[in-house]
């Protein structure tokens, strides 16, 4: 009796039709401390939501709200550093957006010729500041993981010995 263990279905992406935006940020949120950043991911998708790996469209971004566009990077003149026009490479690219010290909602719009535009909104949370100083330390919100489990009873390496012959000045020798 045969039993299927794995099934694979490969489909080629259709023609590029739409832009998809998503944000990668700290699990505790985006802080309005003037230094916190989010990573904006832009993808070019077909009508069924599959990424188009051959897409190299130039995407134009607009940012509204309390944030600073820090841009992405791509091959080209000046590598598109700080540019609000950024090409996708193989259907994807990423850009950084930095918070300001004013909390609020930030709206990002992405447009490209021949593609349905996309928009995403995110909010930065306030950081308490007294007399120009803050007690907020970003690393305090990151969970530490110092556990590695128990030490294995067996060695984590395996010693071996290898002998080889080599030729020195026409004489054969053996190492070891």
C-alpha positions as CSV (number, residue, x, y, z in Angstrom):
1,X,0.0,0.0,0.0
2,X,1.5,3.4,-1.0
3,X,1.1,6.4,1.1
4,X,1.6,10.0,0.0
5,X,4.0,11.7,2.4
6,X,4.7,14.9,0.5
7,X,2.9,16.7,-2.3
8,X,4.3,19.6,-4.3
9,X,2.4,21.8,-6.6
10,X,4.4,24.4,-8.6
11,X,2.7,27.2,-10.4
12,X,4.3,30.0,-12.4
13,X,3.3,33.5,-11.4
14,X,1.1,35.4,-13.9
15,X,1.8,38.8,-15.2
16,X,2.5,41.6,-12.6
17,X,-0.7,43.3,-11.6
18,X,-0.5,44.7,-8.1
19,X,1.8,45.9,-5.3
20,X,1.7,44.4,-1.8
21,X,3.1,46.2,1.2
22,X,3.8,44.7,4.6
23,X,5.7,45.9,7.7
24,X,8.3,44.1,9.8
25,X,8.6,45.7,13.3
26,X,9.4,44.9,16.9
27,X,6.9,42.6,18.6
28,X,6.3,45.4,21.1
29,X,5.5,48.0,18.4
30,X,7.0,51.0,16.8
31,X,8.2,53.7,19.3
32,X,8.2,57.4,18.6
33,X,11.7,58.0,20.0
34,X,13.2,59.4,16.8
35,X,15.4,56.3,16.4
36,X,13.1,53.3,16.1
37,X,12.7,51.9,12.6
38,X,10.3,49.6,10.7
39,X,11.2,47.6,7.6
40,X,8.7,48.1,4.8
41,X,8.5,45.2,2.4
42,X,7.2,45.8,-1.1
43,X,6.3,43.0,-3.5
44,X,4.9,42.9,-7.0
45,X,2.2,40.2,-7.3
46,X,0.1,38.6,-9.9
47,X,-3.7,38.7,-9.8
48,X,-3.7,35.5,-7.5
49,X,-1.3,37.0,-5.0
50,X,1.8,35.2,-6.1
51,X,5.1,37.2,-6.2
52,X,6.4,37.8,-9.7
53,X,10.1,36.9,-9.6
54,X,10.9,38.6,-12.9
55,X,9.4,41.9,-11.9
56,X,11.8,44.8,-11.8
57,X,9.3,47.7,-11.7
58,X,10.2,51.1,-10.3
59,X,8.0,51.8,-7.3
60,X,7.3,55.4,-6.1
61,X,6.6,55.8,-2.4
62,X,4.7,58.6,-0.6
63,X,4.9,58.9,3.2
64,X,2.4,61.0,5.3
65,X,2.7,61.4,9.0
66,X,5.4,61.6,11.7
67,X,8.1,59.5,10.1
68,X,11.3,59.9,8.0
69,X,11.8,57.9,4.9
70,X,15.3,56.3,5.0
71,X,14.9,54.4,1.8
72,X,16.2,51.1,0.6
73,X,18.9,50.0,-1.7
74,X,19.1,48.7,-5.3
75,X,21.5,48.5,-8.1
76,X,21.7,51.7,-10.1
77,X,22.9,55.3,-9.9
78,X,23.7,56.1,-6.2
79,X,22.1,52.7,-5.3
80,X,18.8,54.6,-4.8
81,X,19.9,55.5,-1.3
82,X,17.3,57.8,0.3
83,X,15.3,57.8,-2.9
84,X,11.5,57.5,-2.8
85,X,11.7,55.8,-6.1
86,X,12.9,52.3,-5.6
87,X,12.9,49.3,-8.0
88,X,12.0,45.9,-6.9
89,X,14.5,43.2,-7.8
90,X,13.0,39.7,-8.5
91,X,9.7,41.1,-7.4
92,X,10.7,42.3,-3.9
93,X,12.6,45.1,-2.1
94,X,12.7,46.6,1.4
95,X,13.0,50.1,2.8
96,X,13.5,51.6,6.2
97,X,11.2,54.2,7.8
98,X,12.4,55.9,11.0
99,X,10.0,57.3,13.6
100,X,10.1,60.9,14.8
101,X,9.7,62.0,18.4
102,X,6.0,62.8,17.7
103,X,3.7,59.7,17.9
104,X,1.0,59.1,15.4
105,X,-0.3,57.3,12.3
106,X,1.9,57.1,9.2
107,X,0.4,56.3,5.8
108,X,2.6,54.9,3.1
109,X,1.5,54.6,-0.5
110,X,3.3,52.7,-3.3
111,X,2.6,53.3,-7.0
112,X,4.1,52.0,-10.2
113,X,3.1,52.3,-13.9
114,X,0.7,49.5,-14.9
115,X,0.3,48.1,-11.4
116,X,-2.5,48.5,-8.9
117,X,-1.2,50.7,-6.1
118,X,-1.0,49.7,-2.4
119,X,-1.3,51.6,0.9
120,X,-0.5,50.6,4.5
121,X,-0.9,52.5,7.8
122,X,1.0,52.0,11.0
123,X,1.2,53.9,14.2
124,X,4.1,54.8,16.4
125,X,3.6,54.7,20.2
126,X,4.6,57.6,22.5
127,X,7.8,57.5,24.5
128,X,7.8,59.3,27.8
129,X,10.3,62.2,27.9
130,X,11.0,64.4,31.0
131,X,13.3,67.4,30.8
132,X,14.6,66.1,27.5
133,X,15.5,62.7,28.9
134,X,13.8,59.3,28.5
135,X,14.0,56.1,30.5
136,X,13.1,54.1,27.5
137,X,15.7,51.6,26.4
138,X,14.7,49.6,23.4
139,X,16.7,46.5,24.4
140,X,14.6,46.2,27.6
141,X,11.6,45.1,25.6
142,X,13.5,42.3,23.9
143,X,13.1,38.9,25.5
144,X,16.4,37.2,26.4
145,X,16.8,33.6,25.7
146,X,19.7,32.2,27.7
147,X,18.6,28.6,27.7
148,X,20.1,26.2,25.4
149,X,18.8,23.0,26.9
150,X,20.8,20.4,28.7
151,X,24.4,19.7,27.7
152,X,24.5,16.6,25.5
153,X,26.1,13.5,27.0
154,X,28.0,12.9,23.8
155,X,30.8,15.2,22.5
156,X,29.7,17.9,20.1
157,X,32.7,17.3,17.9
158,X,34.3,14.2,16.3
159,X,38.0,13.8,16.2
160,X,39.7,12.2,13.3
161,X,43.1,11.5,12.0
162,X,44.1,11.8,8.4
163,X,47.4,10.7,6.8
164,X,48.5,11.9,3.4
165,X,51.6,11.7,1.3
166,X,53.4,14.8,0.0
167,X,56.4,15.4,-2.1
168,X,59.3,17.5,-0.8
169,X,62.3,18.1,-3.1
170,X,61.7,14.9,-5.0
171,X,61.4,12.7,-1.9
172,X,58.2,11.1,-0.8
173,X,57.2,11.6,2.8
174,X,54.3,10.7,4.9
175,X,52.7,13.0,7.5
176,X,52.0,11.9,11.0
